[in-house]
Amino acid sequence: MGITTSKKIGNAVERNRCRRIIRAAFHDVSPLLNGGYDFVFVARTRTVKMKSTDIKRIMLQHLKKAGVIKQ
């Protein structure tokens, strides 16, 4: 799993917070995943204002749509 944040997001504190909340959301979602995938998450400007529960909900939606979550 990789996380990328650009300098457009904000200062280092905001970029690190984005990485932390994405990492926390992925930690909750990872037991549901089928094996053998590599993921790269890109933090956007609105990620700074979101909570990890919001990120987790969005992450689940996208991963279900991609078909990588166990049913």
C-alpha positions as CSV (number, residue, x, y, z in Angstrom):
1,M,0.0,0.0,0.0
2,G,1.3,3.4,-0.9
3,I,0.1,6.9,-0.1
4,T,1.0,10.0,-2.0
5,T,0.4,13.6,-1.0
6,S,1.5,16.6,-2.9
7,K,2.5,20.0,-1.6
8,K,-0.8,21.4,-3.0
9,I,-2.5,19.8,0.1
10,G,-0.9,22.1,2.6
11,N,2.0,22.2,5.0
12,A,3.8,19.1,6.3
13,V,1.5,18.7,9.3
14,E,-1.6,18.5,7.1
15,R,0.1,16.1,4.6
16,N,1.1,13.8,7.5
17,R,-2.4,13.9,8.9
18,C,-3.8,12.9,5.5
19,R,-1.4,10.0,5.4
20,R,-2.3,8.9,9.0
21,I,-6.1,8.9,8.4
22,I,-5.7,7.0,5.1
23,R,-3.4,4.5,6.8
24,A,-6.0,4.1,9.7
25,A,-8.9,3.6,7.3
26,F,-6.9,1.0,5.3
27,H,-6.0,-0.8,8.4
28,D,-9.7,-1.3,9.2
29,V,-10.5,-2.4,5.6
30,S,-7.5,-4.7,4.9
31,P,-9.0,-7.9,6.5
32,L,-11.8,-7.7,3.9
33,L,-9.5,-7.6,0.9
34,N,-8.7,-10.5,-1.4
35,G,-4.9,-11.0,-1.5
36,G,-2.5,-10.1,-4.3
37,Y,-3.2,-6.5,-4.9
38,D,-1.1,-3.4,-4.5
39,F,-2.8,-0.1,-3.8
40,V,-1.8,3.5,-4.1
41,F,-4.0,6.1,-2.4
42,V,-3.8,9.8,-3.5
43,A,-4.7,12.4,-0.9
44,R,-6.7,15.3,-2.3
45,T,-7.3,18.7,-0.8
46,R,-10.6,17.8,0.8
47,T,-8.9,14.9,2.6
48,V,-7.5,17.3,5.2
49,K,-10.9,18.1,6.5
50,M,-12.2,14.5,6.6
51,K,-12.1,11.9,9.4
52,S,-10.8,8.4,9.1
53,T,-14.4,7.0,9.3
54,D,-15.4,9.1,6.3
55,I,-12.3,7.9,4.4
56,K,-13.0,4.3,5.4
57,R,-16.6,4.6,4.0
58,I,-15.4,6.0,0.7
59,M,-12.5,3.5,0.5
60,L,-15.0,0.6,0.9
61,Q,-17.2,2.0,-1.8
62,H,-14.3,2.2,-4.3
63,L,-12.9,-1.2,-3.4
64,K,-16.3,-2.8,-3.8
65,K,-16.7,-1.2,-7.2
66,A,-13.3,-2.5,-8.2
67,G,-14.2,-6.0,-7.0
68,V,-11.3,-6.6,-4.6
69,I,-13.3,-7.1,-1.4
70,K,-14.4,-10.6,-0.4
71,Q,-18.1,-11.2,-0.6
